[in-house]
């Protein structure tokens, strides 16, 4: 999904800053493979949103055959598609 042509805002409640990172996990059912987005985060909210994504992922029930990777942090750059987003393992805690 291409990025919208306006600034993407941080998804933390009440946060007015633009998002710089995407918290997402790769999901697959064996046939389709997609990046499941949990949150869009500014640098300040990233640790909190990343922790929340981990909790959501832990609560997620998967059907047989489904695979959901641990959430990771991706750089958000306008115009890029999910597949070319650069993963930033240095910003994640665990995963
Ligand atoms: Zn924020």
PDB file of the backbone (N, CA, C, O) and the ligand in Angstrom, with CONECT records:
HET     ZN  A 101       1
ATOM      1  N   UNK A   1       0.857  -1.194   0.000  1.00  0.00           N
ATOM      2  CA  UNK A   1       0.000   0.000   0.000  1.00  0.00           C
ATOM      3  C   UNK A   1       0.897   1.251   0.000  1.00  0.00           C
ATOM      4  O   UNK A   1       1.683   1.437   0.929  1.00  0.00           O
ATOM      5  N   UNK A   2       0.794   2.091  -1.006  1.00  0.00           N
ATOM      6  CA  UNK A   2       1.631   3.309  -1.040  1.00  0.00           C
ATOM      7  C   UNK A   2       1.272   4.231   0.112  1.00  0.00           C
ATOM      8  O   UNK A   2       0.136   4.236   0.586  1.00  0.00           O
ATOM      9  N   UNK A   3       2.236   5.002   0.551  1.00  0.00           N
ATOM     10  CA  UNK A   3       1.977   5.946   1.625  1.00  0.00           C
ATOM     11  C   UNK A   3       1.055   7.048   1.114  1.00  0.00           C
ATOM     12  O   UNK A   3       1.157   7.452  -0.044  1.00  0.00           O
ATOM     13  N   UNK A   4       0.171   7.529   1.953  1.00  0.00           N
ATOM     14  CA  UNK A   4      -0.700   8.636   1.540  1.00  0.00           C
ATOM     15  C   UNK A   4       0.129   9.900   1.321  1.00  0.00           C
ATOM     16  O   UNK A   4       1.211  10.040   1.893  1.00  0.00           O
ATOM     17  N   UNK A   5      -0.372  10.820   0.495  1.00  0.00           N
ATOM     18  CA  UNK A   5       0.413  12.015   0.133  1.00  0.00           C
ATOM     19  C   UNK A   5       0.423  13.109   1.191  1.00  0.00           C
ATOM     20  O   UNK A   5       0.807  14.240   0.894  1.00  0.00           O
ATOM     21  N   UNK A   6       0.018  12.805   2.398  1.00  0.00           N
ATOM     22  CA  UNK A   6       0.079  13.793   3.478  1.00  0.00           C
ATOM     23  C   UNK A   6       0.919  13.206   4.609  1.00  0.00           C
ATOM     24  O   UNK A   6       1.136  11.995   4.655  1.00  0.00           O
ATOM     25  N   UNK A   7       1.388  14.049   5.512  1.00  0.00           N
ATOM     26  CA  UNK A   7       2.241  13.521   6.595  1.00  0.00           C
ATOM     27  C   UNK A   7       1.512  12.468   7.410  1.00  0.00           C
ATOM     28  O   UNK A   7       0.341  12.634   7.752  1.00  0.00           O
ATOM     29  N   UNK A   8       2.204  11.397   7.716  1.00  0.00           N
ATOM     30  CA  UNK A   8       1.622  10.340   8.519  1.00  0.00           C
ATOM     31  C   UNK A   8       1.877  10.673   9.976  1.00  0.00           C
ATOM     32  O   UNK A   8       3.014  10.923  10.377  1.00  0.00           O
ATOM     33  N   UNK A   9       0.807  10.676  10.771  1.00  0.00           N
ATOM     34  CA  UNK A   9       0.963  11.061  12.166  1.00  0.00           C
ATOM     35  C   UNK A   9       1.166   9.835  13.058  1.00  0.00           C
ATOM     36  O   UNK A   9       0.733   8.727  12.743  1.00  0.00           O
ATOM     37  N   UNK A  10       1.829  10.076  14.161  1.00  0.00           N
ATOM     38  CA  UNK A  10       2.019   9.061  15.188  1.00  0.00           C
ATOM     39  C   UNK A  10       0.649   8.582  15.668  1.00  0.00           C
ATOM     40  O   UNK A  10      -0.262   9.389  15.851  1.00  0.00           O
ATOM     41  N   UNK A  11       0.504   7.278  15.871  1.00  0.00           N
ATOM     42  CA  UNK A  11      -0.804   6.741  16.250  1.00  0.00           C
ATOM     43  C   UNK A  11      -1.012   6.695  17.767  1.00  0.00           C
ATOM     44  O   UNK A  11      -2.056   6.231  18.226  1.00  0.00           O
ATOM     45  N   UNK A  12      -0.043   7.163  18.547  1.00  0.00           N
ATOM     46  CA  UNK A  12      -0.241   7.217  19.998  1.00  0.00           C
ATOM     47  C   UNK A  12      -1.334   8.241  20.303  1.00  0.00           C
ATOM     48  O   UNK A  12      -1.349   9.319  19.709  1.00  0.00           O
ATOM     49  N   UNK A  13      -2.262   7.913  21.234  1.00  0.00           N
ATOM     50  CA  UNK A  13      -3.357   8.836  21.520  1.00  0.00           C
ATOM     51  C   UNK A  13      -2.841  10.202  21.979  1.00  0.00           C
ATOM     52  O   UNK A  13      -2.027  10.292  22.898  1.00  0.00           O
ATOM     53  N   UNK A  14      -3.321  11.248  21.336  1.00  0.00           N
ATOM     54  CA  UNK A  14      -2.975  12.600  21.746  1.00  0.00           C
ATOM     55  C   UNK A  14      -1.626  13.082  21.255  1.00  0.00           C
ATOM     56  O   UNK A  14      -1.249  14.220  21.537  1.00  0.00           O
ATOM     57  N   UNK A  15      -0.892  12.267  20.537  1.00  0.00           N
ATOM     58  CA  UNK A  15       0.436  12.685  20.083  1.00  0.00           C
ATOM     59  C   UNK A  15       0.305  13.483  18.783  1.00  0.00           C
ATOM     60  O   UNK A  15      -0.276  13.001  17.811  1.00  0.00           O
ATOM     61  N   UNK A  16       0.849  14.706  18.770  1.00  0.00           N
ATOM     62  CA  UNK A  16       0.715  15.564  17.596  1.00  0.00           C
ATOM     63  C   UNK A  16       1.871  15.439  16.606  1.00  0.00           C
ATOM     64  O   UNK A  16       1.890  16.126  15.584  1.00  0.00           O
ATOM     65  N   UNK A  17       2.829  14.568  16.903  1.00  0.00           N
ATOM     66  CA  UNK A  17       4.026  14.517  16.061  1.00  0.00           C
ATOM     67  C   UNK A  17       3.859  13.578  14.872  1.00  0.00           C
ATOM     68  O   UNK A  17       3.078  12.627  14.917  1.00  0.00           O
ATOM     69  N   UNK A  18       4.607  13.864  13.807  1.00  0.00           N
ATOM     70  CA  UNK A  18       4.558  12.964  12.653  1.00  0.00           C
ATOM     71  C   UNK A  18       5.268  11.651  12.958  1.00  0.00           C
ATOM     72  O   UNK A  18       6.220  11.613  13.737  1.00  0.00           O
ATOM     73  N   UNK A  19       4.801  10.597  12.348  1.00  0.00           N
ATOM     74  CA  UNK A  19       5.399   9.283  12.570  1.00  0.00           C
ATOM     75  C   UNK A  19       6.690   9.155  11.780  1.00  0.00           C
ATOM     76  O   UNK A  19       6.802   9.655  10.661  1.00  0.00           O
ATOM     77  N   UNK A  20       7.657   8.481  12.377  1.00  0.00           N
ATOM     78  CA  UNK A  20       8.937   8.244  11.701  1.00  0.00           C
ATOM     79  C   UNK A  20       9.190   6.753  11.515  1.00  0.00           C
ATOM     80  O   UNK A  20      10.035   6.341  10.720  1.00  0.00           O
ATOM     81  N   UNK A  21       8.435   5.953  12.271  1.00  0.00           N
ATOM     82  CA  UNK A  21       8.647   4.515  12.226  1.00  0.00           C
ATOM     83  C   UNK A  21       7.327   3.776  12.155  1.00  0.00           C
ATOM     84  O   UNK A  21       6.277   4.269  12.567  1.00  0.00           O
ATOM     85  N   UNK A  22       7.426   2.573  11.613  1.00  0.00           N
ATOM     86  CA  UNK A  22       6.262   1.693  11.572  1.00  0.00           C
ATOM     87  C   UNK A  22       6.588   0.466  12.402  1.00  0.00           C
ATOM     88  O   UNK A  22       7.659  -0.126  12.267  1.00  0.00           O
ATOM     89  N   UNK A  23       5.646   0.087  13.267  1.00  0.00           N
ATOM     90  CA  UNK A  23       5.804  -1.145  14.027  1.00  0.00           C
ATOM     91  C   UNK A  23       4.932  -2.180  13.334  1.00  0.00           C
ATOM     92  O   UNK A  23       3.710  -2.037  13.279  1.00  0.00           O
ATOM     93  N   UNK A  24       5.552  -3.202  12.815  1.00  0.00           N
ATOM     94  CA  UNK A  24       4.815  -4.164  12.010  1.00  0.00           C
ATOM     95  C   UNK A  24       5.409  -5.553  12.154  1.00  0.00           C
ATOM     96  O   UNK A  24       6.565  -5.721  12.543  1.00  0.00           O
ATOM     97  N   UNK A  25       4.588  -6.542  11.831  1.00  0.00           N
ATOM     98  CA  UNK A  25       5.045  -7.923  11.884  1.00  0.00           C
ATOM     99  C   UNK A  25       4.611  -8.634  10.605  1.00  0.00           C
ATOM    100  O   UNK A  25       3.534  -8.371  10.070  1.00  0.00           O
ATOM    101  N   UNK A  26       5.442  -9.516  10.134  1.00  0.00           N
ATOM    102  CA  UNK A  26       5.095 -10.245   8.932  1.00  0.00           C
ATOM    103  C   UNK A  26       4.138 -11.376   9.280  1.00  0.00           C
ATOM    104  O   UNK A  26       4.384 -12.162  10.195  1.00  0.00           O
ATOM    105  N   UNK A  27       3.049 -11.440   8.536  1.00  0.00           N
ATOM    106  CA  UNK A  27       2.038 -12.457   8.749  1.00  0.00           C
ATOM    107  C   UNK A  27       1.901 -13.288   7.486  1.00  0.00           C
ATOM    108  O   UNK A  27       1.997 -12.762   6.377  1.00  0.00           O
ATOM    109  N   UNK A  28       1.679 -14.579   7.651  1.00  0.00           N
ATOM    110  CA  UNK A  28       1.486 -15.425   6.485  1.00  0.00           C
ATOM    111  C   UNK A  28       0.552 -16.564   6.838  1.00  0.00           C
ATOM    112  O   UNK A  28       0.563 -17.080   7.956  1.00  0.00           O
ATOM    113  N   UNK A  29      -0.255 -16.946   5.862  1.00  0.00           N
ATOM    114  CA  UNK A  29      -1.089 -18.135   6.065  1.00  0.00           C
ATOM    115  C   UNK A  29      -0.595 -19.274   5.184  1.00  0.00           C
ATOM    116  O   UNK A  29      -1.288 -20.273   4.991  1.00  0.00           O
ATOM    117  N   UNK A  30       0.608 -19.110   4.656  1.00  0.00           N
ATOM    118  CA  UNK A  30       1.184 -20.136   3.802  1.00  0.00           C
ATOM    119  C   UNK A  30       0.979 -19.826   2.331  1.00  0.00           C
ATOM    120  O   UNK A  30       1.675 -20.374   1.476  1.00  0.00           O
ATOM    121  N   UNK A  31       0.022 -18.944   2.030  1.00  0.00           N
ATOM    122  CA  UNK A  31      -0.241 -18.577   0.640  1.00  0.00           C
ATOM    123  C   UNK A  31      -0.011 -17.092   0.442  1.00  0.00           C
ATOM    124  O   UNK A  31       0.705 -16.677  -0.470  1.00  0.00           O
ATOM    125  N   UNK A  32      -0.622 -16.301   1.302  1.00  0.00           N
ATOM    126  CA  UNK A  32      -0.364 -14.863   1.249  1.00  0.00           C
ATOM    127  C   UNK A  32       0.590 -14.494   2.363  1.00  0.00           C
ATOM    128  O   UNK A  32       0.693 -15.168   3.388  1.00  0.00           O
ATOM    129  N   UNK A  33       1.274 -13.409   2.122  1.00  0.00           N
ATOM    130  CA  UNK A  33       2.309 -12.963   3.025  1.00  0.00           C
ATOM    131  C   UNK A  33       2.148 -11.455   3.078  1.00  0.00           C
ATOM    132  O   UNK A  33       2.210 -10.794   2.041  1.00  0.00           O
ATOM    133  N   UNK A  34       1.944 -10.904   4.249  1.00  0.00           N
ATOM    134  CA  UNK A  34       1.791  -9.452   4.305  1.00  0.00           C
ATOM    135  C   UNK A  34       2.393  -8.889   5.580  1.00  0.00           C
ATOM    136  O   UNK A  34       2.668  -9.606   6.542  1.00  0.00           O
ATOM    137  N   UNK A  35       2.585  -7.593   5.550  1.00  0.00           N
ATOM    138  CA  UNK A  35       3.124  -6.908   6.710  1.00  0.00           C
ATOM    139  C   UNK A  35       1.935  -6.339   7.465  1.00  0.00           C
ATOM    140  O   UNK A  35       1.201  -5.497   6.950  1.00  0.00           O
ATOM    141  N   UNK A  36       1.754  -6.812   8.700  1.00  0.00           N
ATOM    142  CA  UNK A  36       0.636  -6.387   9.522  1.00  0.00           C
ATOM    143  C   UNK A  36       1.123  -5.198  10.347  1.00  0.00           C
ATOM    144  O   UNK A  36       2.058  -5.319  11.138  1.00  0.00           O
ATOM    145  N   UNK A  37       0.484  -4.061  10.156  1.00  0.00           N
ATOM    146  CA  UNK A  37       0.933  -2.862  10.856  1.00  0.00           C
ATOM    147  C   UNK A  37       0.239  -2.720  12.199  1.00  0.00           C
ATOM    148  O   UNK A  37      -0.988  -2.774  12.281  1.00  0.00           O
ATOM    149  N   UNK A  38       1.019  -2.539  13.239  1.00  0.00           N
ATOM    150  CA  UNK A  38       0.455  -2.346  14.573  1.00  0.00           C
ATOM    151  C   UNK A  38       0.356  -0.874  14.918  1.00  0.00           C
ATOM    152  O   UNK A  38      -0.629  -0.429  15.508  1.00  0.00           O
ATOM    153  N   UNK A  39       1.375  -0.124  14.551  1.00  0.00           N
ATOM    154  CA  UNK A  39       1.391   1.284  14.946  1.00  0.00           C
ATOM    155  C   UNK A  39       2.338   2.074  14.061  1.00  0.00           C
ATOM    156  O   UNK A  39       3.270   1.531  13.467  1.00  0.00           O
ATOM    157  N   UNK A  40       2.072   3.372  13.991  1.00  0.00           N
ATOM    158  CA  UNK A  40       2.984   4.309  13.361  1.00  0.00           C
ATOM    159  C   UNK A  40       3.462   5.195  14.495  1.00  0.00           C
ATOM    160  O   UNK A  40       2.651   5.741  15.244  1.00  0.00           O
ATOM    161  N   UNK A  41       4.757   5.338  14.626  1.00  0.00           N
ATOM    162  CA  UNK A  41       5.273   5.994  15.826  1.00  0.00           C
ATOM    163  C   UNK A  41       6.287   7.086  15.535  1.00  0.00           C
ATOM    164  O   UNK A  41       7.087   6.986  14.604  1.00  0.00           O
ATOM    165  N   UNK A  42       6.237   8.130  16.349  1.00  0.00           N
ATOM    166  CA  UNK A  42       7.302   9.124  16.341  1.00  0.00           C
ATOM    167  C   UNK A  42       8.406   8.555  17.247  1.00  0.00           C
ATOM    168  O   UNK A  42       8.160   7.603  17.987  1.00  0.00           O
ATOM    169  N   UNK A  43       9.608   9.124  17.196  1.00  0.00           N
ATOM    170  CA  UNK A  43      10.702   8.566  18.007  1.00  0.00           C
ATOM    171  C   UNK A  43      10.375   8.502  19.502  1.00  0.00           C
ATOM    172  O   UNK A  43      10.779   7.560  20.184  1.00  0.00           O
ATOM    173  N   UNK A  44       9.644   9.504  20.014  1.00  0.00           N
ATOM    174  CA  UNK A  44       9.318   9.503  21.439  1.00  0.00           C
ATOM    175  C   UNK A  44       8.380   8.384  21.852  1.00  0.00           C
ATOM    176  O   UNK A  44       8.535   7.796  22.923  1.00  0.00           O
ATOM    177  N   UNK A  45       7.406   8.090  21.001  1.00  0.00           N
ATOM    178  CA  UNK A  45       6.398   7.096  21.363  1.00  0.00           C
ATOM    179  C   UNK A  45       6.790   5.679  20.956  1.00  0.00           C
ATOM    180  O   UNK A  45       6.121   4.716  21.331  1.00  0.00           O
ATOM    181  N   UNK A  46       7.865   5.551  20.196  1.00  0.00           N
ATOM    182  CA  UNK A  46       8.223   4.243  19.663  1.00  0.00           C
ATOM    183  C   UNK A  46       8.350   3.143  20.720  1.00  0.00           C
ATOM    184  O   UNK A  46       7.773   2.070  20.542  1.00  0.00           O
ATOM    185  N   UNK A  47       9.088   3.373  21.819  1.00  0.00           N
ATOM    186  CA  UNK A  47       9.228   2.278  22.794  1.00  0.00           C
ATOM    187  C   UNK A  47       7.876   1.809  23.350  1.00  0.00           C
ATOM    188  O   UNK A  47       7.651   0.613  23.537  1.00  0.00           O
ATOM    189  N   UNK A  48       6.975   2.780  23.613  1.00  0.00           N
ATOM    190  CA  UNK A  48       5.664   2.453  24.174  1.00  0.00           C
ATOM    191  C   UNK A  48       4.810   1.691  23.155  1.00  0.00           C
ATOM    192  O   UNK A  48       4.177   0.689  23.488  1.00  0.00           O
ATOM    193  N   UNK A  49       4.800   2.174  21.920  1.00  0.00           N
ATOM    194  CA  UNK A  49       3.987   1.536  20.890  1.00  0.00           C
ATOM    195  C   UNK A  49       4.553   0.169  20.515  1.00  0.00           C
ATOM    196  O   UNK A  49       3.808  -0.752  20.179  1.00  0.00           O
ATOM    197  N   UNK A  50       5.869   0.049  20.575  1.00  0.00           N
ATOM    198  CA  UNK A  50       6.488  -1.239  20.271  1.00  0.00           C
ATOM    199  C   UNK A  50       6.116  -2.264  21.336  1.00  0.00           C
ATOM    200  O   UNK A  50       5.835  -3.421  21.022  1.00  0.00           O
ATOM    201  N   UNK A  51       6.117  -1.833  22.598  1.00  0.00           N
ATOM    202  CA  UNK A  51       5.733  -2.730  23.690  1.00  0.00           C
ATOM    203  C   UNK A  51       4.270  -3.147  23.550  1.00  0.00           C
ATOM    204  O   UNK A  51       3.917  -4.301  23.790  1.00  0.00           O
ATOM    205  N   UNK A  52       3.418  -2.186  23.155  1.00  0.00           N
ATOM    206  CA  UNK A  52       1.996  -2.482  22.974  1.00  0.00           C
ATOM    207  C   UNK A  52       1.800  -3.474  21.833  1.00  0.00           C
ATOM    208  O   UNK A  52       0.934  -4.345  21.903  1.00  0.00           O
ATOM    209  N   UNK A  53       2.600  -3.340  20.791  1.00  0.00           N
ATOM    210  CA  UNK A  53       2.490  -4.261  19.653  1.00  0.00           C
ATOM    211  C   UNK A  53       2.856  -5.674  20.084  1.00  0.00           C
ATOM    212  O   UNK A  53       2.234  -6.645  19.653  1.00  0.00           O
ATOM    213  N   UNK A  54       3.869  -5.782  20.938  1.00  0.00           N
ATOM    214  CA  UNK A  54       4.270  -7.085  21.433  1.00  0.00           C
ATOM    215  C   UNK A  54       3.155  -7.739  22.238  1.00  0.00           C
ATOM    216  O   UNK A  54       2.931  -8.945  22.140  1.00  0.00           O
ATOM    217  N   UNK A  55       2.454  -6.926  23.041  1.00  0.00           N
ATOM    218  CA  UNK A  55       1.348  -7.435  23.846  1.00  0.00           C
ATOM    219  C   UNK A  55       0.191  -7.877  22.954  1.00  0.00           C
ATOM    220  O   UNK A  55      -0.429  -8.914  23.191  1.00  0.00           O
ATOM    221  N   UNK A  56      -0.091  -7.078  21.927  1.00  0.00           N
ATOM    222  CA  UNK A  56      -1.176  -7.430  20.995  1.00  0.00           C
ATOM    223  C   UNK A  56      -0.857  -8.713  20.261  1.00  0.00           C
ATOM    224  O   UNK A  56      -1.720  -9.566  20.052  1.00  0.00           O
ATOM    225  N   UNK A  57       0.409  -8.833  19.872  1.00  0.00           N
ATOM    226  CA  UNK A  57       0.826 -10.011  19.127  1.00  0.00           C
ATOM    227  C   UNK A  57       0.694 -11.250  20.010  1.00  0.00           C
ATOM    228  O   UNK A  57       0.279 -12.312  19.547  1.00  0.00           O
ATOM    229  N   UNK A  58       1.049 -11.102  21.282  1.00  0.00           N
ATOM    230  CA  UNK A  58       0.961 -12.232  22.210  1.00  0.00           C
ATOM    231  C   UNK A  58      -0.487 -12.662  22.416  1.00  0.00           C
ATOM    232  O   UNK A  58      -0.760 -13.833  22.678  1.00  0.00           O
ATOM    233  N   UNK A  59      -1.431 -11.697  22.294  1.00  0.00           N
ATOM    234  CA  UNK A  59      -2.836 -11.991  22.514  1.00  0.00           C
ATOM    235  C   UNK A  59      -3.523 -12.505  21.248  1.00  0.00           C
ATOM    236  O   UNK A  59      -4.675 -12.936  21.280  1.00  0.00           O
ATOM    237  N   UNK A  60      -2.807 -12.453  20.159  1.00  0.00           N
ATOM    238  CA  UNK A  60      -3.399 -12.816  18.878  1.00  0.00           C
ATOM    239  C   UNK A  60      -3.475 -14.338  18.722  1.00  0.00           C
ATOM    240  O   UNK A  60      -2.476 -15.041  18.872  1.00  0.00           O
ATOM    241  N   UNK A  61      -4.665 -14.826  18.420  1.00  0.00           N
ATOM    242  CA  UNK A  61      -4.826 -16.256  18.193  1.00  0.00           C
ATOM    243  C   UNK A  61      -4.710 -16.542  16.706  1.00  0.00           C
ATOM    244  O   UNK A  61      -5.388 -15.922  15.887  1.00  0.00           O
ATOM    245  N   UNK A  62      -3.855 -17.474  16.373  1.00  0.00           N
ATOM    246  CA  UNK A  62      -3.631 -17.789  14.970  1.00  0.00           C
ATOM    247  C   UNK A  62      -4.339 -19.073  14.586  1.00  0.00           C
ATOM    248  O   UNK A  62      -4.406 -20.029  15.359  1.00  0.00           O
ATOM    249  N   UNK A  63      -4.862 -19.068  13.377  1.00  0.00           N
ATOM    250  CA  UNK A  63      -5.469 -20.283  12.846  1.00  0.00           C
ATOM    251  C   UNK A  63      -4.353 -21.246  12.459  1.00  0.00           C
ATOM    252  O   UNK A  63      -3.216 -20.826  12.242  1.00  0.00           O
ATOM    253  N   UNK A  64      -4.673 -22.541  12.371  1.00  0.00           N
ATOM    254  CA  UNK A  64      -3.636 -23.498  11.951  1.00  0.00           C
ATOM    255  C   UNK A  64      -3.045 -23.086  10.605  1.00  0.00           C
ATOM    256  O   UNK A  64      -3.776 -22.762   9.670  1.00  0.00           O
ATOM    257  N   UNK A  65      -1.726 -23.101  10.518  1.00  0.00           N
ATOM    258  CA  UNK A  65      -1.075 -22.732   9.267  1.00  0.00           C
ATOM    259  C   UNK A  65      -0.686 -21.278   9.191  1.00  0.00           C
ATOM    260  O   UNK A  65       0.084 -20.879   8.317  1.00  0.00           O
ATOM    261  N   UNK A  66      -1.216 -20.480  10.103  1.00  0.00           N
ATOM    262  CA  UNK A  66      -0.855 -19.066  10.090  1.00  0.00           C
ATOM    263  C   UNK A  66       0.433 -18.840  10.877  1.00  0.00           C
ATOM    264  O   UNK A  66       0.703 -19.492  11.885  1.00  0.00           O
ATOM    265  N   UNK A  67       1.201 -17.903  10.380  1.00  0.00           N
ATOM    266  CA  UNK A  67       2.456 -17.558  11.042  1.00  0.00           C
ATOM    267  C   UNK A  67       2.491 -16.059  11.256  1.00  0.00           C
ATOM    268  O   UNK A  67       2.245 -15.289  10.328  1.00  0.00           O
ATOM    269  N   UNK A  68       2.793 -15.643  12.464  1.00  0.00           N
ATOM    270  CA  UNK A  68       2.927 -14.216  12.744  1.00  0.00           C
ATOM    271  C   UNK A  68       4.270 -13.989  13.424  1.00  0.00           C
ATOM    272  O   UNK A  68       4.497 -14.435  14.549  1.00  0.00           O
ATOM    273  N   UNK A  69       5.148 -13.292  12.727  1.00  0.00           N
ATOM    274  CA  UNK A  69       6.466 -13.015  13.297  1.00  0.00           C
ATOM    275  C   UNK A  69       6.358 -12.023  14.447  1.00  0.00           C
ATOM    276  O   UNK A  69       5.345 -11.339  14.590  1.00  0.00           O
ATOM    277  N   UNK A  70       7.386 -11.949  15.251  1.00  0.00           N
ATOM    278  CA  UNK A  70       7.439 -10.934  16.298  1.00  0.00           C
ATOM    279  C   UNK A  70       7.492  -9.559  15.641  1.00  0.00           C
ATOM    280  O   UNK A  70       8.110  -9.395  14.589  1.00  0.00           O
ATOM    281  N   UNK A  71       6.846  -8.569  16.259  1.00  0.00           N
ATOM    282  CA  UNK A  71       6.847  -7.228  15.670  1.00  0.00           C
ATOM    283  C   UNK A  71       8.263  -6.671  15.542  1.00  0.00           C
ATOM    284  O   UNK A  71       9.134  -6.932  16.372  1.00  0.00           O
ATOM    285  N   UNK A  72       8.460  -5.912  14.498  1.00  0.00           N
ATOM    286  CA  UNK A  72       9.739  -5.266  14.277  1.00  0.00           C
ATOM    287  C   UNK A  72       9.517  -3.787  13.985  1.00  0.00           C
ATOM    288  O   UNK A  72       8.388  -3.352  13.760  1.00  0.00           O
ATOM    289  N   UNK A  73      10.579  -3.038  13.991  1.00  0.00           N
ATOM    290  CA  UNK A  73      10.502  -1.604  13.725  1.00  0.00           C
ATOM    291  C   UNK A  73      11.043  -1.338  12.329  1.00  0.00           C
ATOM    292  O   UNK A  73      12.133  -1.789  11.976  1.00  0.00           O
ATOM    293  N   UNK A  74      10.282  -0.611  11.552  1.00  0.00           N
ATOM    294  CA  UNK A  74      10.666  -0.281  10.189  1.00  0.00           C
ATOM    295  C   UNK A  74      10.721   1.227  10.036  1.00  0.00           C
ATOM    296  O   UNK A  74       9.919   1.960  10.615  1.00  0.00           O
ATOM    297  N   UNK A  75      11.677   1.671   9.250  1.00  0.00           N
ATOM    298  CA  UNK A  75      11.738   3.099   8.965  1.00  0.00           C
ATOM    299  C   UNK A  75      10.598   3.448   8.030  1.00  0.00           C
ATOM    300  O   UNK A  75      10.292   2.721   7.085  1.00  0.00           O
ATOM    301  N   UNK A  76       9.987   4.570   8.318  1.00  0.00           N
ATOM    302  CA  UNK A  76       8.877   5.022   7.499  1.00  0.00           C
ATOM    303  C   UNK A  76       9.424   6.064   6.531  1.00  0.00           C
ATOM    304  O   UNK A  76       9.851   7.141   6.947  1.00  0.00           O
ATOM    305  N   UNK A  77       9.411   5.745   5.264  1.00  0.00           N
ATOM    306  CA  UNK A  77       9.830   6.775   4.326  1.00  0.00           C
ATOM    307  C   UNK A  77       8.770   6.895   3.249  1.00  0.00           C
ATOM    308  O   UNK A  77       8.328   5.900   2.675  1.00  0.00           O
ATOM    309  N   UNK A  78       8.377   8.100   2.991  1.00  0.00           N
ATOM    310  CA  UNK A  78       7.263   8.337   2.082  1.00  0.00           C
ATOM    311  C   UNK A  78       7.592   7.864   0.682  1.00  0.00           C
ATOM    312  O   UNK A  78       8.697   8.063   0.177  1.00  0.00           O
ATOM    313  N   UNK A  79       6.609   7.235   0.070  1.00  0.00           N
ATOM    314  CA  UNK A  79       6.789   6.776  -1.292  1.00  0.00           C
ATOM    315  C   UNK A  79       7.257   5.333  -1.375  1.00  0.00           C
ATOM    316  O   UNK A  79       7.132   4.691  -2.418  1.00  0.00           O
ATOM    317  N   UNK A  80       7.796   4.828  -0.273  1.00  0.00           N
ATOM    318  CA  UNK A  80       8.238   3.440  -0.290  1.00  0.00           C
ATOM    319  C   UNK A  80       7.071   2.501  -0.051  1.00  0.00           C
ATOM    320  O   UNK A  80       6.076   2.859   0.580  1.00  0.00           O
ATOM    321  N   UNK A  81       7.214   1.317  -0.559  1.00  0.00           N
ATOM    322  CA  UNK A  81       6.224   0.298  -0.274  1.00  0.00           C
ATOM    323  C   UNK A  81       6.734  -0.558   0.880  1.00  0.00           C
ATOM    324  O   UNK A  81       7.925  -0.569   1.192  1.00  0.00           O
ATOM    325  N   UNK A  82       5.805  -1.273   1.503  1.00  0.00           N
ATOM    326  CA  UNK A  82       6.170  -2.103   2.647  1.00  0.00           C
ATOM    327  C   UNK A  82       7.374  -2.996   2.380  1.00  0.00           C
ATOM    328  O   UNK A  82       8.239  -3.156   3.241  1.00  0.00           O
ATOM    329  N   UNK A  83       7.425  -3.565   1.205  1.00  0.00           N
ATOM    330  CA  UNK A  83       8.457  -4.558   0.931  1.00  0.00           C
ATOM    331  C   UNK A  83       9.862  -3.967   0.929  1.00  0.00           C
ATOM    332  O   UNK A  83      10.834  -4.689   1.152  1.00  0.00           O
ATOM    333  N   UNK A  84       9.982  -2.675   0.681  1.00  0.00           N
ATOM    334  CA  UNK A  84      11.313  -2.091   0.639  1.00  0.00           C
ATOM    335  C   UNK A  84      11.626  -1.280   1.892  1.00  0.00           C
ATOM    336  O   UNK A  84      12.678  -0.645   1.973  1.00  0.00           O
ATOM    337  N   UNK A  85      10.719  -1.297   2.870  1.00  0.00           N
ATOM    338  CA  UNK A  85      11.015  -0.599   4.117  1.00  0.00           C
ATOM    339  C   UNK A  85      12.219  -1.249   4.785  1.00  0.00           C
ATOM    340  O   UNK A  85      12.368  -2.471   4.806  1.00  0.00           O
ATOM    341  N   UNK A  86      13.055  -0.404   5.318  1.00  0.00           N
ATOM    342  CA  UNK A  86      14.239  -0.900   5.963  1.00  0.00           C
ATOM    343  C   UNK A  86      13.907  -1.285   7.391  1.00  0.00           C
ATOM    344  O   UNK A  86      13.338  -0.492   8.141  1.00  0.00           O
ATOM    345  N   UNK A  87      14.257  -2.486   7.758  1.00  0.00           N
ATOM    346  CA  UNK A  87      13.995  -2.923   9.114  1.00  0.00           C
ATOM    347  C   UNK A  87      15.076  -2.381  10.035  1.00  0.00           C
ATOM    348  O   UNK A  87      16.249  -2.330   9.664  1.00  0.00           O
ATOM    349  N   UNK A  88      14.685  -1.980  11.221  1.00  0.00           N
ATOM    350  CA  UNK A  88      15.635  -1.424  12.176  1.00  0.00           C
ATOM    351  C   UNK A  88      15.690  -2.272  13.440  1.00  0.00           C
ATOM    352  O   UNK A  88      15.109  -1.910  14.463  1.00  0.00           O
ATOM    353  N   UNK A  89      16.391  -3.403  13.367  1.00  0.00           N
ATOM    354  CA  UNK A  89      16.429  -4.286  14.554  1.00  0.00           C
ATOM    355  C   UNK A  89      17.097  -3.627  15.755  1.00  0.00           C
ATOM    356  O   UNK A  89      16.867  -4.023  16.898  1.00  0.00           O
ATOM    357  N   UNK A  90      17.924  -2.621  15.491  1.00  0.00           N
ATOM    358  CA  UNK A  90      18.597  -1.934  16.585  1.00  0.00           C
ATOM    359  C   UNK A  90      17.638  -1.149  17.461  1.00  0.00           C
ATOM    360  O   UNK A  90      17.948  -0.836  18.610  1.00  0.00           O
ATOM    361  N   UNK A  91      16.459  -0.830  16.909  1.00  0.00           N
ATOM    362  CA  UNK A  91      15.499  -0.045  17.672  1.00  0.00           C
ATOM    363  C   UNK A  91      14.527  -0.908  18.454  1.00  0.00           C
ATOM    364  O   UNK A  91      13.840  -0.405  19.344  1.00  0.00           O
ATOM    365  N   UNK A  92      14.453  -2.176  18.149  1.00  0.00           N
ATOM    366  CA  UNK A  92      13.519  -3.046  18.840  1.00  0.00           C
ATOM    367  C   UNK A  92      14.150  -3.589  20.102  1.00  0.00           C
ATOM    368  O   UNK A  92      15.369  -3.730  20.196  1.00  0.00           O
ATOM    369  N   UNK A  93      13.306  -3.890  21.070  1.00  0.00           N
ATOM    370  CA  UNK A  93      13.816  -4.570  22.253  1.00  0.00           C
ATOM    371  C   UNK A  93      13.320  -6.006  22.180  1.00  0.00           C
ATOM    372  O   UNK A  93      12.117  -6.248  22.271  1.00  0.00           O
ATOM    373  N   UNK A  94      14.203  -6.935  22.021  1.00  0.00           N
ATOM    374  CA  UNK A  94      13.802  -8.322  21.850  1.00  0.00           C
ATOM    375  C   UNK A  94      13.233  -8.519  20.459  1.00  0.00           C
ATOM    376  O   UNK A  94      13.596  -7.790  19.535  1.00  0.00           O
ATOM    377  N   UNK A  95      12.349  -9.491  20.294  1.00  0.00           N
ATOM    378  CA  UNK A  95      11.780  -9.747  18.983  1.00  0.00           C
ATOM    379  C   UNK A  95      12.735 -10.641  18.250  1.00  0.00           C
ATOM    380  O   UNK A  95      12.480 -11.008  17.103  1.00  0.00           O
TER     381      UNK A  95
HETATM  382 ZN    ZN A 101       4.146  10.024  19.186  1.00  0.00          ZN
END
